[in-house]
Structure formats: C-alpha cells, structure tokens
Amino acid sequence: MTHRQSRPSLGSLVFFAGTMSLSAYFTFAAVQGDFGVFRRAEISVESSKLQAELDELQDEVTRMENLTMRLSDDYLDIDLLDQQARDVLGLVRGDEIVVN
C-alpha cells in the first residue's frame, strides 16, 4: 500500500485566499470607510460641537431680540436708549465732564 501525501487542491487554496481577502476588505471598510466606526465617532464629536455653537447663537439671538424689543415703539427703555446714544453717537450731557 502506497501512502499518498495529502495536499489541498489549488481550488480550495484560491477559495480560502479569496474568502480571507473579502473578509479583510469588509472589515477594513466597516472600520475606516465612509460609514465606518471612525467616521461615526468623528460625526458624533462634530455634532456636539455644532450643538454647543447653536446654543451660543440662540442665546445671542435671544439677547438681541430683548434689546430690540426694549428700543421698540411699544416699549422704550430710556436707560438703554441713553446708553446706545452715548455709545454710538458719542453724546454727553451738559453737566458731565469728559476725561480722556
């Protein structure tokens, strides 16, 4: 009885090499791709930064709306009007002394 050396056939080697290549490609795409894990983390960080910026801008808009309302015809804040006139126009009352 002769003993034959058992070697895998060429077809099975090609099959396993192709399978390993495809699995490596899909693993790489799942981690590094456009919709991968790293991109998702980047989007999450960017989203939190943009949310913080949006909150700051909404606070600024609220403050500006308050100032606008206080200078409107329906509600006039004399102190705010005086402050704006001094800041923008450089007005000074007659009984004040300007020190540079």
Contacts in CASP RR format, 6 or more apart in sequence:
PFRMAT RR
TARGET T0000
AUTHOR 0000-0000-0000
METHOD contacts of the structure
MODEL  1
MTHRQSRPSLGSLVFFAGTMSLSAYFTFAAVQGDFGVFRRAEISVESSKL
QAELDELQDEVTRMENLTMRLSDDYLDIDLLDQQARDVLGLVRGDEIVVN
29 36 0 8 1.000
30 36 0 8 1.000
30 37 0 8 1.000
31 37 0 8 1.000
31 38 0 8 1.000
32 38 0 8 1.000
33 39 0 8 1.000
67 80 0 8 1.000
69 75 0 8 1.000
70 76 0 8 1.000
70 77 0 8 1.000
70 80 0 8 1.000
71 77 0 8 1.000
71 80 0 8 1.000
71 81 0 8 1.000
71 84 0 8 1.000
85 91 0 8 1.000
86 92 0 8 1.000
92 98 0 8 1.000
END
